[in-house]
């Protein structure tokens, strides 16, 4: 079974469009974080933006914000 867009399909029936952005380019988010004198600058703000961006494309980072900052 293959899970696509909220539904399960038998493997032989599963397909996606060749024009799907995830197929063509992949989906992702990134955030640049500056390190100055061995300290992260504005780390909380950067991580909040990263988590917000991930939520906009339904990406699960796999950790909570607290887990990432610890």
N, C-alpha and C positions, 0 to 999 in steps of 0.2 A: 504494500500500500504506500501511496505517495500523498503527502498533504500539500495542497496548493490552494491558496486564497480561501482558507477556511473549510475546505472539503477534502475528503479522502477519495483517491482514485486507484484502481488497479494499476500496477506499474506500466502495463502495455497501453493503457488509455491516458496516461498522464502526459500533458504537453504544455508548453508555454510559447507565446509568440516570440519569433526571432527579433521583434521590435521592442520587447520588454526591456525597460531601462536596466533592470537587474541583470539581464542576460547580456546586454550590450556593454554596459559600463560598470555595473555593480553599484551598490548604494553604500554610502558611508558618511561619516561626519568626522571632523577633526578640530582640534583646538590647540593653538600654539601657546606654550607656557614658558615665560621667561624666567631664567635663573640668574640671580645677581648676588654676588658675595655669598654663594652657597645657600641662598634662600629663594624659594619660589615667590614671585610677585603676583599678588591678586589670585592666589590659587583657588580660593572658594568661588570667586566670580567665574573663573575659567571653567571649573568643573560644573558649575550650575548651567553654563551655556552648553557644555558638552552633553550633559544629561538631557537638557531641553531639546537640543538638536536630535539626539538619538530617539527621543520620544516622538518626534515629528515624523519619523520614518518607521516607527514601530520596531526600533532596534533595541534589543535587550543587552545592556552592557554586561550583565552577569554579576555585578557587584552593586551594593548600595553606595550612595555618596559617602557615608561614614566609613565604609570598608575601604574605599579608594583613598580617602584622606588619612587613614590610620597607618 
